[in-house]
Amino acid sequence: MKWAHFNNEISGYIDFTKIYQPSGSGVVYAARTIQMEKDTDVKIGIGSNDGVRMWVNSKLVLDHKIARKAEPNQEIITVHFKKGENMILLKIDQLGGGWGFYYTIL
């Protein structure tokens, strides 16, 4: 597998079933970088189908093992971004059926 760029400006949902056509359980990682002009705390909304883990600058900030349909802002967390480049890494589990996530800076 390799990294690929995806964006959905209509709903914000990244639908892995249209990209990977899963045949069972699995995981996908999604990453993005964000530049900040100063240190700041930011609220982020995550919705996932199914479980989700999220790291910010290599620090685990969300770990929710669950089977569910993705909806926007199922998890709302506050994370600290440092001045400069910040790396966000998401792990989305696939347990069957739909598979994808929402990510929103609130």
ChimeraX attribute file (.defattr): number of C-alpha atoms within 10 A of each C-alpha:
attribute: neighborCount
match mode: 1-to-1
recipient: residues
	/A:1	4
	/A:2	3
	/A:3	8
	/A:4	7
	/A:5	7
	/A:6	11
	/A:7	10
	/A:8	10
	/A:9	8
	/A:10	6
	/A:11	9
	/A:12	13
	/A:13	19
	/A:14	19
	/A:15	18
	/A:16	19
	/A:17	14
	/A:18	11
	/A:19	10
	/A:20	10
	/A:21	9
	/A:22	17
	/A:23	10
	/A:24	9
	/A:25	11
	/A:26	12
	/A:27	15
	/A:28	15
	/A:29	13
	/A:30	16
	/A:31	15
	/A:32	11
	/A:33	13
	/A:34	12
	/A:35	12
	/A:36	13
	/A:37	10
	/A:38	10
	/A:39	11
	/A:40	11
	/A:41	11
	/A:42	13
	/A:43	12
	/A:44	15
	/A:45	17
	/A:46	21
	/A:47	22
	/A:48	30
	/A:49	24
	/A:50	24
	/A:51	23
	/A:52	25
	/A:53	17
	/A:54	21
	/A:55	17
	/A:56	19
	/A:57	16
	/A:58	11
	/A:59	12
	/A:60	13
	/A:61	14
	/A:62	17
	/A:63	13
	/A:64	13
	/A:65	12
	/A:66	13
	/A:67	15
	/A:68	15
	/A:69	16
	/A:70	20
	/A:71	15
	/A:72	17
	/A:73	18
	/A:74	13
	/A:75	15
	/A:76	16
	/A:77	15
	/A:78	13
	/A:79	16
	/A:80	14
	/A:81	21
	/A:82	16
	/A:83	13
	/A:84	12
	/A:85	13
	/A:86	16
	/A:87	15
	/A:88	18
	/A:89	17
	/A:90	21
	/A:91	19
	/A:92	23
	/A:93	23
	/A:94	24
	/A:95	18
	/A:96	14
	/A:97	14
	/A:98	18
	/A:99	28
	/A:100	24
	/A:101	27
	/A:102	20
	/A:103	17
	/A:104	14
	/A:105	12
	/A:106	11
